[in-house]
């Protein structure tokens, strides 16, 4: 996992100062961006997706795939130890929430309808991610 880009905030106010309103709504309040509005939905550049909240490495572009219209960036695997999975019963559904293991930020959800080799589809909000281009590394 890459190093975090900054010290983690300790208070809600510090998180609000660090994040944009939309990043805060998704990462700290478990919000969801509208389908097909995120900047990474169709991105296919080589690189690494990191947490917009803390800079921790989350997904490699090699695991990104076109989820045929889901509307959010999709990955079939996460970097080892980078995410935690939690039961989510909000909105009258039972889903598995994906959070950043480093800062606890809400990233999205994982479903069991992804491609090989894992069969998983990590459906992630673009606003919860930043991208580090392999060409600029």
Beta strands, then each sheet from edge to edge (+ up, - down):
strand 1: 47-51
strand 2: 57-60
strand 3: 64-65
strand 4: 73-75
strand 5: 83-88
strand 6: 95-100
strand 7: 106-111
strand 8: 121-124
strand 9: 129-133
sheet 1: 2+ 1- 9+
sheet 2: 3+ 4- 8+ 7- 6+ 5-
end
